[in-house]
Amino acid sequence: MPNHNHLEPDTDGPRLCGMMRDLDGNYARSFNEDAVGVAHVSRYIHLNPVGLEESPFRYRWSSCGSYLGLTEAPPWLDRTPVTTILRNEDLSDLENYRRYLQEGLELPRRPRKADPLSDFHEEWMRFLEERCIERLAGKESLLGRISLRSLVCYVAHRIHRMPAQRVAEYFGVSAATVRNVGTRVHERAAKDPLLAEAIRSATNSATQIW
């Protein structure tokens, strides 16, 4: 994918952690050594306060002011790797970096979500669904007439106490549906020891890995 990858490696042979270290380490070194990448990351960092509705130029915990000549640069700050990359013969380094920041401010920005937990809940739901599928592969008969989606709804809402609305948003249903599904699965599990064991297995797997 443009910003991440998916692998299904065979773990026989060299340790997986070593392979991932080499793969990700080489990628990181290649990316970090790219001149355009260095300047882009600098701008990304300095424009972060915009998401807090703060001025990036005078944000207290940022070096942005030093790059623009608004504040004195601390002894440890080396601006030359970025200013050299962006250097423009017609502008001073300070003026040129301000222009570069302004270009970043004019780029389309994703709307800020009202609830900062929404991304976390979405990732947790995806993680939980994957773990349930892995844990119950080949054991679908234990669920009887309960679908995997219903099981994930139940585990997320009734076991892990995720808000019904968040679970509903993930599956594209109503919060009332999530609550009703949770009640039905709970009642079935109380009468079916095999189903109850399948639910415990999926829940323990997700909890331990997370």
NORPEVEN-V972834 format. One record per helix or strand of 3 or more residues. SS is the DSSP state (H for helix, E for strand). FROM is the first residue (numbers start at 0). TO is the last residue. If there is no record, write none. Layout:
SS/FROM/TO + SS/FROM/TO
This chain:
H/15/31 + H/34/45 + H/47/51 + H/63/66 + H/79/85 + H/92/104 + H/117/135 + H/139/142 + H/147/158 + H/163/170 + H/174/190 + H/192/208
